């Protein structure tokens, strides 16, 4: 149950603290006073889009906070535990903030959450029936959703959707594989040519670099041989060579060491350098002897290189890409040969998936058909109370050509709302007011099945008046015997039925307009109902009429849950104090 709603800096609202009670809560006020703003703020709290234009002019942020008593919602507590959200004293505090720059933030009991999580939790707390939902009632998908809500088909619907998704995945895989197989078959000759050409050359990764180096050596064999021999000769060839000319250095170092023993290390360094030169000379001689001109070998290598370059020009700028192209070609060719087997396997899986979909869709159909008559009867029973004594509603099914993600049939509500009228689709026979009443009847039937404790009716009484309005109020009050109901209304007949009456009013302080709320009881409530009746609220005849309506409206007792109202409010205030100041 929603215990308290706190709104700050939303549109023309400066600060509103709205305490709510069990039973029927009615919000009234002049057109434009701000009633819709309060419902909009509640929607923002429940995860709806929070736009920056909702921030009051001159404020840096808008904030909405709601305190909920969830003592009876054990499943919700389990979900909160899963999310790691602590809940003390059976109170849940939801908070939403939107900055003037557009950034939005949300919390549950002080823990930061995403808007998606806020919406997920909010769906367990409040259901809003707006004034535009009546037109939505004309939509076939919405009609099917209402019936499914009545028969509690969520689990079966989910299984139908999953089965349909699995079947569509197999169908898509089958189409893709067949298309690939056909494309591979069309390209088979080319693919075989690619594989054959690459296999004939049989390239090895890195082979092109090795070939290039060897070709370069063979192409310059004489030059390499000559250069190596010259270098070896310069080091150790004759008396003019480097080693011979270093003999004098050796003698000088020997003499130096005999005089100063500390210079013996210089001798050792010189000997090492000489040894290195001697080794270098030997390696150069060996290299020169090993270099041979081999024209035939050169021609073989050049032909191999040309073959590799030909593959790289056709199938890739590098040998790895050539080999990848060949591998892809082999895979496509294998698809031509193995595709039939793969397609057969997928076809078997598809047939099994089709059977599973048919089975679960049939289960959903049985569930819908089994509940349709009871739903229609329950709704039809309420229509006389809403000013349609001869009204009746039925549910018609039409088999779909193919089973879709929502089942094997479409659902249509047909009705006859007046005597002597045949059953027709709602859109063909119902006015706006009649649609609103039919929707209210359906919402009433569904309310007993819904675990959501708070129902909001946002001007769903549009288009009705007089005795019908009185009946609508009675129906709302009846729903309020097992749900908390928040109704926004312009009708005195509904306001008179309230257990808890809140007036929304607008005032101007200088050039600033502000919306605020006041809980009305006693004479103040009589004044408000008299205003709604359209008379002079100060005249005794208008007040007497209002007083009579209120007295008549109290023919249904306040729900037993009302005995917990003061305690819940106290817990709300204490919980808010622990978590920080109210918004």
Buried (B, 14 or more C-beta within 10 A) or exposed (E): BBBBBBBBBBBBBBBBBBBBBBBBBBBBBBEEBBBBBBBBBBBBBBBBEBEBEBBBEEBEBBBBBBBBBBBEBEEBBEEBEEEEBEBEBBBBBBBBBBBBEEEBBBBBBEEEBEBEBBBBBBEBBBBBBBBEBBBBBBEEEBBBBBBBBBBEBEEBBEBBBBBBEBBBEBBEBBEEBBEBBEEBBEBBEEBBEBBEBBEEBEBEEEBBEEBEEBBEEBBBBEEBBEBBBEBBBBBBBEEEBBBEEBEEEBEEBEEBBEEEEEEBEBBEEBEEEBEEBEEBBEEBBEBBEEBEEEEEEBEEBBEBBEBBEEBBEEBBEEBEEBBEBBEBBBEBBEBBEEBEEBBEEBEEBBEEBBEBBBEBBBBBBEBBBEBBEEBBEBBBBBBEBBBBEEBBBBBBBEEEEEBBBBBBBBBBBBBBBEEEEEEEBBEEBBEEBBBBBBBBBBBBBBBEEBEBBBBBBBBBBBBBBEEBBBBBBBBBBBBBBBBBBBBBBBBBBBBBBBBBBBBBBBEEEEEEBBBBBEBBEEEEBBBBBBBBBEBEBEEEEBBEBBBEBBEBBBEBEBBEBBEBBEEBBEBBBEBBEEBEEBB
